[in-house]
Amino acid sequence: MKMTADLACDTETNTHKWSTILSRRKTTELLELEGDSKLARVLGLLELTALGVGSTLGIGIYVLAGDVAVNSAGPAVIISFLIAAIASAFAGLCYAEFASRVPRAGSAYIYSYVTIGEFCAFIIGWNLILEYAIGTASVAKGLSNYLDILLDNVMQKTLTKWMPIHVSFLSSYPDFFAGGLVMLLSVLVAWGVKESSTINGIFTIINLLTIFIIIVCGAFKANTSYWFIPKEDIPPNVNGGEGRFLPFGWAGVMAGAAKCFFGFVGFDVIATTGEEAKNPKKNIPLSIVVSLLIIFIAYFGVASVITMIIPYYEQNEDAPLPYAFNKAGLPGVMWIISVGAICALLASLLTVVFPLTRILYAMAEDGVLFKFLATVNNKTKTPVVATMLSGILSAIVAGIFNLDQLIDMMSIGTLLAYSIVAFCILFLRYEKDTESLKQSPALFQDTVSVNPIFQQLKIMFNSTGVQCPNMCTEKIAKKSIYYFCTLATVLCFSFIYLENFISNENICMYFNIILTILTILSFVVLARQPRNKAMIPFKVPFIPLIPCCSILMNIYLMMKLDVSTWIRFILWLIIGFVIYAFYSINHSVEGKKMLNDEQHRKHVDE
């Protein structure tokens, strides 16, 4: 019996130990005590905004509007962009609040480390490495393909002939140009933050001027009747749907919004500059909001003119802008578009190389990745080793993979990071307030187990009007957040896939109604709880609506990704788990600090 009791005790101790290891958090007080950054603080509001715009307005601005118009939404592509912009703004506001709370390099990684714990933070950081590495490779591949088209595919023809790759999941030829371009820009980023941000600013200005010219020139040729073409006037050999403004209905608009959402991916690069920004608590949130506004205006303007100069069903999905302006009698604009597209891709490539190195630096600084990655060059004040290693990794990926495969892999990491940031914001806003605890140390804590059900419901819905969060309200809020995320995941899966398994439409409908009611109920319970009143420079408005909407939209878009993308993602996670188990646990700075504190307590007790 004693042996059994000892074994049970040991098991409980080990379980508690692992729980402590996985959930250890970096405190905001520790972040403040770590002193000023080793990196150079040289980025002002203008540079940060240019970084966000440059990383987001890439090749998508020249391709996305025509592709969505012809395949999904028709003239209502402008509504698709509006919905996508709102979804992106939800995520952007959550990033902005966290940036004002924790102005450190690392973006969503450091945010989740402060809020949830080390293991979750490692997963997010590991996913961000995947997102930015593949993002770098995909932009380089896109630029290579674009230039190759202008040169009549000379690179593709030559390399396919002399160095073919006969592997189904790889490119048909090694793209040395894409790989070399990544390495060149990695050297530029390693050279210095100020220098690389200046060059990015030049590319971004040229890109924005090109977009302005496209909108102005297109406005002179605009014909609003193309937005309301009746079905009978649509040629019989094209897919024009039902015609008019919503030819493919609201389902087409939402499908288009899912595609358009990825046109806004990239603004989170601003959040990785916490240690290189001047006045980060003010400038980072403001630059996120301003850059998203500029990006939306650009997409909305291009989508409007392109669907007004030729009918939506005549759009060319591969090169819509040159095709549309050529057909509209403005062939000279084609060359302006080509220059703008190249500058947009260069700016996007430069800004996507930057955050990858900062994620590696932040994780290495915390000891959860190999320490040599945190080495900062004394002259350039940049993490040179992390920059060049990430450049080599991205160059290899760009050289051997297809563009379509790269884009899908990038999306899943981005959406997961957005969801975690929104999740963390909810956690922080409903945390117990130390001052309120002094006044009411355990309000309701003892009444839950002894009062009847209706009394527990009163507590759950805060019918007594408690104004300050305490242990009880925090516990209810956290459970509500978990329930909301779980129910939202099941609801999205049901809406997308349930009909594939159950042919009875009534069963699907009733099941979805029940799930919707339960999801709304968990949201209402959360909304009734008191929120932390901590004073910070920027706060997300309409809590908990905006973070919950962000989580719901991100989960829905993740569910739309194919199975092969999820398989590759899981394999990447497995590699990360191995690194965490055999390296990160033993080398974590937080872990060493906890061990030293424990040893100190034992020494004092002795």
CORJONOR-V978789 format. One record per backbone hydrogen bond with DSSP energy under -0.5 kcal/mol. NH is the residue of the N-H (numbers start at 1). CO is the residue of the C=O. E is the energy in kcal/mol with one decimal. If there is no record, write none. Layout:
((NH,CO,E) (NH,CO,E))
This chain:
((5,1,-2.5) (6,2,-2.7) (7,3,-2.6) (8,4,-2.5) (9,5,-2.4) (10,6,-2.8) (11,7,-2.7) (12,8,-2.5) (13,9,-2.4) (14,10,-2.8) (15,11,-2.5) (16,12,-2.5) (17,13,-2.4) (18,14,-2.8) (19,15,-2.4) (20,16,-2.3) (21,17,-2.3) (22,18,-2.7) (23,19,-1.6) (24,20,-0.7) (24,21,-0.7) (26,113,-1.4) (27,25,-0.6) (31,27,-1.8) (32,28,-1.8) (33,29,-1.8) (34,30,-1.1) (35,32,-1.0) (40,381,-0.9) (42,40,-1.2) (42,276,-1.4) (43,276,-2.5) (44,42,-0.7) (48,44,-2.4) (49,45,-2.4) (50,46,-2.4) (51,47,-2.0) (52,48,-2.2) (53,49,-2.8) (54,50,-2.8) (55,51,-1.9) (56,52,-1.0) (57,53,-3.0) (58,56,-2.2) (61,58,-1.0) (62,59,-1.1) (63,59,-0.8) (63,60,-0.8) (64,60,-2.8) (65,60,-0.5) (67,63,-1.9) (68,64,-2.7) (69,65,-2.1) (70,66,-2.2) (71,67,-1.7) (72,68,-2.4) (73,68,-2.5) (74,68,-0.6) (74,69,-1.4) (76,73,-1.2) (76,245,-0.9) (77,74,-1.6) (78,75,-1.4) (79,76,-0.9) (80,76,-1.8) (81,77,-2.3) (82,78,-1.6) (83,79,-2.6) (84,80,-2.4) (85,81,-2.4) (86,82,-2.1) (87,83,-2.4) (88,84,-2.4) (89,85,-2.4) (90,86,-2.1) (91,87,-1.6) (92,88,-2.8) (93,89,-2.7) (94,90,-1.6) (95,91,-2.2) (96,92,-2.3) (97,93,-2.2) (98,94,-2.0) (99,95,-2.6) (100,96,-1.6) (101,97,-1.4) (102,98,-3.5) (104,102,-2.4) (107,104,-0.7) (107,271,-0.9) (109,106,-1.7) (111,107,-1.8) (112,108,-2.3) (113,109,-1.7) (114,110,-1.9) (115,111,-1.6) (116,112,-2.4) (117,112,-2.0) (118,24,-1.6) (119,22,-2.2) (120,22,-0.5) (121,117,-2.1) (122,118,-2.7) (123,119,-2.1) (124,120,-2.4) (125,121,-2.9) (126,122,-3.0) (127,123,-2.2) (128,124,-2.5) (129,125,-2.0) (130,126,-1.6) (131,127,-2.8) (132,128,-2.9) (133,129,-2.4) (134,130,-2.4) (135,131,-2.3) (136,132,-2.5) (137,133,-2.1) (138,134,-3.0) (139,135,-2.1) (140,136,-2.2) (141,137,-2.4) (142,138,-2.5) (143,139,-2.5) (144,140,-2.3) (145,141,-2.6) (146,142,-2.3) (147,143,-2.5) (148,144,-2.1) (149,145,-2.0) (150,146,-1.7) (151,147,-1.4) (152,149,-1.6) (153,148,-3.6) (154,148,-0.5) (154,151,-0.6) (157,153,-2.3) (158,154,-2.2) (159,155,-2.6) (160,156,-2.1) (161,157,-1.4) (162,158,-2.2) (163,159,-2.7) (165,172,-2.0) (166,164,-0.5) (167,165,-0.8) (170,167,-1.6) (171,400,-3.1) (174,163,-0.8) (175,399,-2.4) (176,174,-1.3) (179,175,-1.8) (180,176,-2.6) (181,177,-2.2) (182,178,-1.9) (183,179,-1.8) (184,180,-2.2) (185,181,-2.3) (186,182,-2.0) (187,183,-1.9) (188,184,-1.5) (189,185,-2.4) (190,186,-2.3) (191,187,-1.4) (192,188,-1.0) (196,192,-2.1) (197,193,-2.5) (198,194,-1.9) (199,195,-2.0) (200,196,-2.3) (201,197,-2.2) (202,198,-1.8) (203,199,-2.2) (204,200,-2.6) (205,201,-2.3) (206,202,-2.1) (207,203,-2.2) (208,204,-2.7) (209,205,-2.5) (210,206,-2.2) (211,207,-2.2) (212,208,-2.3) (213,209,-2.3) (214,210,-2.4) (215,211,-2.3) (216,212,-2.6) (217,213,-2.9) (218,214,-2.3) (219,215,-1.8) (220,216,-1.1) (221,217,-0.7) (221,218,-0.7) (222,219,-0.7) (223,308,-1.6) (226,223,-1.9) (227,224,-1.8) (228,225,-1.5) (233,230,-1.3) (234,231,-1.4) (238,235,-1.2) (240,238,-1.3) (242,247,-2.8) (243,240,-1.5) (244,229,-3.5) (247,244,-0.6) (249,246,-1.3) (252,248,-1.2) (253,249,-1.5) (254,250,-2.5) (255,251,-2.3) (256,252,-2.4) (257,253,-2.1) (258,254,-1.9) (259,255,-1.3) (260,256,-2.9) (261,257,-2.2) (262,258,-0.6) (262,259,-0.9) (263,260,-1.8) (264,261,-1.8) (267,264,-1.0) (269,266,-1.9) (270,267,-2.0) (271,268,-0.6) (272,269,-1.2) (273,270,-1.7) (274,104,-0.6) (274,271,-0.6) (276,273,-2.1) (277,273,-1.1) (278,43,-3.3) (280,277,-0.6) (282,279,-1.2) (283,279,-2.8) (284,280,-1.6) (285,280,-0.5) (286,282,-1.6) (287,283,-2.6) (288,284,-2.0) (289,285,-1.9) (290,286,-2.5) (291,287,-2.5) (292,288,-2.0) (293,289,-1.8) (294,290,-2.4) (295,291,-2.4) (296,292,-2.3) (297,293,-2.3) (298,294,-2.1) (299,295,-2.5) (300,296,-3.1) (301,297,-2.4) (302,298,-2.3) (303,299,-2.6) (304,300,-2.0) (305,301,-2.2) (306,302,-2.2) (307,303,-1.2) (308,304,-0.5) (308,305,-0.7) (309,305,-1.4) (310,306,-0.8) (314,311,-1.7) (315,312,-1.2) (317,315,-0.7) (321,62,-0.9) (323,319,-1.7) (324,320,-2.8) (325,321,-2.4) (326,322,-1.9) (327,323,-2.2) (328,324,-1.8) (329,326,-1.0) (330,325,-3.3) (333,330,-1.1) (334,331,-1.1) (335,331,-0.5) (335,332,-0.7) (336,332,-0.9) (337,333,-2.6) (338,334,-2.0) (339,335,-2.1) (340,336,-2.5) (341,337,-2.8) (342,338,-2.0) (343,339,-2.2) (344,340,-2.7) (345,341,-2.3) (346,342,-2.3) (347,343,-2.6) (348,344,-2.5) (349,345,-2.6) (350,346,-2.4) (351,347,-2.2) (352,348,-1.4) (353,349,-1.5) (354,350,-1.2) (355,351,-1.0) (356,352,-0.8) (357,353,-1.3) (358,354,-1.3) (359,355,-2.2) (360,356,-2.0) (361,357,-2.2) (362,358,-2.4) (363,359,-2.4) (364,360,-2.2) (365,361,-2.4) (366,362,-1.4) (367,364,-1.1) (368,363,-1.8) (369,363,-1.1) (373,370,-1.9) (374,371,-2.1) (375,372,-1.3) (377,382,-2.6) (381,377,-2.1) (384,382,-1.8) (385,375,-0.5) (387,383,-2.2) (388,384,-2.7) (389,385,-2.4) (390,386,-2.3) (391,387,-1.9) (392,388,-2.2) (393,389,-2.2) (394,390,-2.6) (395,391,-2.4) (396,392,-2.1) (397,393,-2.0) (398,394,-2.8) (399,395,-1.8) (400,396,-1.2) (400,397,-0.5) (401,397,-1.7) (406,402,-1.5) (407,403,-2.1) (408,404,-1.6) (409,405,-1.4) (410,406,-1.8) (411,407,-1.7) (412,408,-1.2) (413,409,-1.0) (414,410,-1.6) (415,411,-2.4) (416,412,-1.9) (417,413,-2.0) (418,414,-2.4) (419,415,-2.2) (420,416,-2.3) (421,417,-2.2) (422,418,-2.0) (423,419,-2.4) (424,420,-2.7) (425,421,-2.1) (426,422,-1.8) (427,423,-2.0) (428,424,-2.5) (429,425,-2.3) (430,426,-1.2) (431,428,-1.0) (433,469,-1.9) (434,432,-0.5) (437,433,-1.9) (438,434,-1.4) (439,435,-1.0) (440,436,-2.6) (443,440,-1.0) (445,442,-2.0) (446,442,-0.5) (448,444,-1.1) (451,447,-2.1) (455,452,-0.6) (456,452,-1.8) (457,453,-2.4) (458,454,-1.9) (459,455,-2.0) (460,456,-2.8) (461,457,-2.5) (462,459,-1.1) (463,458,-2.5) (465,462,-1.5) (474,470,-2.6) (475,471,-1.9) (476,472,-2.2) (477,473,-2.7) (478,474,-2.6) (479,475,-2.1) (480,476,-2.3) (481,477,-2.3) (482,478,-2.3) (483,479,-2.8) (484,480,-2.7) (485,481,-2.4) (486,482,-2.4) (487,483,-3.0) (488,484,-2.7) (489,485,-1.9) (490,486,-2.2) (491,487,-2.8) (492,488,-2.5) (493,489,-2.2) (494,490,-2.5) (495,491,-2.6) (496,492,-1.9) (497,493,-3.1) (498,493,-0.7) (498,494,-1.4) (500,497,-1.6) (501,497,-0.6) (501,498,-1.4) (502,498,-2.5) (503,501,-0.5) (505,503,-0.7) (508,504,-1.6) (509,505,-2.3) (510,506,-2.8) (511,507,-2.4) (512,508,-2.4) (513,509,-2.2) (514,510,-2.4) (515,511,-2.3) (516,512,-2.4) (517,513,-2.4) (518,514,-2.4) (519,515,-2.4) (520,516,-2.6) (521,517,-2.4) (522,518,-2.3) (523,519,-1.8) (524,520,-2.5) (525,521,-2.4) (526,522,-1.9) (527,523,-2.7) (528,524,-1.5) (529,526,-1.3) (532,429,-3.8) (536,534,-0.6) (545,542,-1.0) (546,542,-1.4) (548,544,-2.1) (549,545,-2.6) (550,546,-2.3) (551,547,-2.4) (552,548,-2.4) (553,549,-2.6) (554,550,-2.4) (555,551,-2.5) (556,552,-2.1) (557,553,-2.2) (558,554,-2.2) (559,555,-2.2) (560,556,-0.9) (561,558,-1.4) (566,562,-1.4) (567,563,-2.3) (568,564,-2.2) (569,565,-2.1) (570,566,-2.3) (571,567,-2.1) (572,568,-2.0) (573,569,-2.1) (574,570,-2.2) (575,571,-1.8) (576,572,-1.8) (577,573,-2.6) (578,574,-1.9) (579,575,-1.9) (580,576,-2.6) (581,577,-2.5) (582,578,-2.3) (583,579,-2.0) (584,579,-1.6) (585,580,-2.2) (587,583,-1.4) (588,584,-1.5) (589,366,-2.8) (592,588,-2.3) (593,589,-2.2) (594,590,-2.4) (595,591,-2.3) (596,592,-2.5) (597,593,-2.3) (598,594,-2.3) (599,595,-2.5) (600,596,-2.2) (601,597,-2.2) (602,598,-2.2) (603,599,-2.3) (604,600,-2.2) (605,601,-2.4) (606,602,-2.3))
